[in-house]
Amino acid sequence: MPGLTVTEKEHWKDRIGKRIDKKIEVVSAEDPNLLDRVHREARERALASLGLSKMQQELDEVEQQKSALEKRERQIERAMLAHVRGVPVEDIDDYHSYRYDHEVDSAVNRRQAVHEDELLAESENGQRILQLREEKDNLLDTVWLATSPKQIKELWSKVADLLGDDQTQLQRDALAIVPAEE
C-alpha cells in the first residue's frame, strides 16, 4: 500500500487538530475562568513589561471620555436626523466606527501571548492546555513522521538531537510506528 497523499495527510492533521481542540475545551471547562483570567493577566503583564501600564491607563481614561462624547454626538445626530425626517429618535439606527493603532496592538498581543503561556504553566490544567496546543502546532510534522519511511524518521531524530529539540509525545509515538512496506 503506497503512503498517504499530501491531501490525506492534511485531512488527518485537521481531524486530529479538531479532536485536540475539543480536549482543550474539556480541560478548560474544569476551570471555566482560567483562559479568560490568563488572557486578562497576560495583557496586564505585557503592558507592564513593555512599560506601557500608566500610558494604557491614561488611554483608557481618554477612551472613556471620548466614548461619552461620541455617545452624546450620536444622540444629537440621531435627534437631528429624526427631526428632519419627522420620525421618533428611536426609529433612527445607531452606528459605530473604530480605529486601531496596529503597531502597538501587535506588540502588546505578541507579548501577551508569552505571558499567557507563563500563566497557563502555573496550573495543572494550564500545563495540559499548553501540552495539547504544542501537539496541535506540531501535527503536520507528526502526521508526516507517522507515514514516513525509516530513513526520514532516523534523520528527524538526528536533527532533533543535534538541535536539542524535545519531541512531543505524539512525535515520539509516530517515530515508533513501523513504516509500511512499499
Order of alpha helices (4+ residues) and beta strands (2+ residues): alpha-alpha-alpha-alpha-alpha-alpha-alpha-alpha
